[in-house]
């Protein structure tokens, strides 16, 4: 292995150590392009020099910048709409029936990136005011990226970002146009909170979540970290709660804690409750 290739692997190992995300050898090509801005900012000529600097005692800030740059923060409003629409059309109504006495619902968007997914759920609930009148809805979005969480908390998006997944009617209903983009309305923002957190660590709340979305996150984990993630997700959920994964993800072969919901795509329930609540 030549020096340059070894340096790429050191960077990949840093990412996996800090986040659990695994850069396979055929994906190492994206390291250079992803880190180009970091190299320019610090006047670093190449990846080899970067690795040398990362080995210095006070390199924590640089290491964090490298990890941030390598994270994939791809997201948009109502992503994979046919799959997402199962939530307001079927899953949230089912949960409403089960929680009708306490009128409280807890939702966790794990790997929420810049917040569009969590806000999409909030908008769906705002659009159904009769069903959710008098309810306490808590939506938590978490992500390992500090930059992504900062953006999510602002609730402020560019013209390009709001056009991805939103119709003009939805934009005008849930956002206010500003000189620098679009600000999501307070009635939507008030339902959502954000926190920087690794899905591989302990669950973010003592209260069990009724619905957990962890979409397009596990794709980047190897088998060991994927199994750990499922363990953490299951421990955070109510026994009759739902887990939604991305279209390219599955529990099959990775965990027996969850069972597929027969009439929904990419949706799972805790196995103990599967027979009673599918």
C-alpha angles and dihedrals in degrees: 000000000000122000096259093051090047089053092052089053092050089054091048090050090052091054093049093046093052100037111012090242113138122214106204117211092257089057097050088094090080093061095082096048093042093051098042093101092049091051092049093048093054098035092244114160101205147347092271091060090045091055090052090053092047088059093060119104097248100044100115095110092048091047090053091050090051092051092047092051092051096051117104107230097175110149142129140183116291090359114200089010099198089056094040092050089066087075101062094029100048120350101051091047089052091051090047089058092050094047098039094120099050095032093209130124130185120198129183124198104195114198091015095167110194094353106261095123095051091046090048090059090048091051090051090054093046088052090059102052097157095057094046101040109134094011127131107223119188117187117184122192119194133181136164091230114093091198092051093050091049090055092045092053091052092054088206120132139178124249089257093052096050092046090058103090100348129100120220089254091054092047093053093043099050104025140054118216116235134182090265102036139296127326118204114236120261095241088063096039092051091064095055134065129180135211135177107243142146114237088218092063129074117307115275097235140038089219113083115246119239092203130022124188116196102163126170092352103100091053089082097049127090119232096272095051092042091056090048091050092053089050091053093045093050092049090055096052136089112247090250096038129120132240121202120197131185121274092258095048133084141173091223112116093006107068142000093206092093136048127200119256103239098217099042138063122239090359128126139176131205105278096235090060098036097099094049101042112033 
